[in-house]
């Protein structure tokens, strides 16, 4: 079976199971974010800006890049994550960059996690010729683990591959990817694995991307998004671009040029994609925060507010030249801490056999509606307005098969897997 066919089958099974299961499920949100040499560049006080983004995105795991100092690491924890009465976040140990000791530009990665939902059981630093790759092992805090069932572990790799174009830089990225994959091959087969960060990849034809998505022993990695090779400066990929949030360099830091690159990526192991070990990717959930696909080659403030309100877009603009990327994992069990990410009833989606969707709501509102097929391809994205009661949401181009509708409202998401009959 080819990789694409396996990926398609896995998503079909995951969606079908999500539509039918009556077992307890918890949604866990992963967010990767390049914080732009935090905390040094102006404007000062970006931890408050990050707090606004975090409050909107609501991650359970934050995989951060470009944290310069221990002081910066603590600002993220104490002033951005644990703010507004929140106390549930912890961080891994701060380890200054080991790789390339003569380089004065030290940019480190770090994991932050909801300690009510996860336990950090170990961490490790892999060295490369450019910068470190940070590896963390997490245990999911299942509140009702049967004695006959093993604990669920997740191995997280946080990466920041070599930047810039050219053969030398592409080779450096590939060599960093090879270090990661050599370590990945030592893990037990069937492990839940997350590989995420600023990968600085310009397309799927790069050697580093091929290295990451082939091999891996018993834990092959998959990109939740099946995209054409050309990401860079491709308007058809506008909804997936993560850099730059700015058309001009802001305060002399970061990159300009507008939204035209997909640098920030999350990869998952086959187990985490398909639910082999109680975790499974929620189809349609992988997306750059704030990017509605309407600001190609412009700054993030030019994007539609259908996915994120203007104050969040403004925070994204001033926080970093990158956008955060989020995805959701469904855990087959009950995890302690805050409730699931899905918007609570009575906001719900239903469907007819012809694919027509119905939204049941208790109040007027607006949101962003997406439809995805079983291969993770976006079929439709549009802003909608709805009233109290039942609102019909006709869809265009419906074809028979399994799909998932995702409605983003007020920073939350309602997901509805459904089958369109022939």
Order of alpha helices (4+ residues) and beta strands (2+ residues): alpha-beta-alpha-beta-alpha-beta-beta-beta-beta-beta-alpha-beta-alpha-beta-beta-alpha-beta-beta-alpha-beta-beta-beta-beta-beta-beta-beta-beta
